[in-house]
Amino acid sequence: MIFFGWGRKSKSAQVSAEQALALTYSYVHIFWLFQLAFKQRYSVATWTEAGWATRELSDQEAMAGGAPSTVTLHWWWRFGLVLAIAFLVVALTFAGLAGS
C-alpha cells in the first residue's frame, strides 16, 4: 500500500543466550512516514530443544522487568500521525483566521 497502510510489526532484543524480549504492536501509517502505533504487547521467547517458546508478559511483569527500557518505539513512530494531523489542523485554523 503506497499511500496508507496498517498491520502488525515487532522489535526484539536479545536478553541472554537463551532468551529474547519482543515488542509486538499494531500500526496505521500514511506514506510510511507518519505512523500511529497502538496495542503494544511484550513477550519473552526462550530457546528450548523444540525451538523458541514464547510467552506473553502481563503489563505488570513487563514494567517490573524493565521491558519498556529494553525494547521501545521511538516517539515519532508511536505518535507521528497524530502530530501530523494536529499540525495540519492548527495550520488550517491559522490560515482561516488570517484570511477572514
Secondary structure, DSSP 8 states (H G I E B T S, - for coil): --SEEEEEEEEEEE-SSSEEEEEEEEEEEETTTEEEEEEEEEEEEEEETTEEEEEE--HHHHHHHTHHHHS---HHHHHHHHHHHHHHHHHHHHHHHHH-
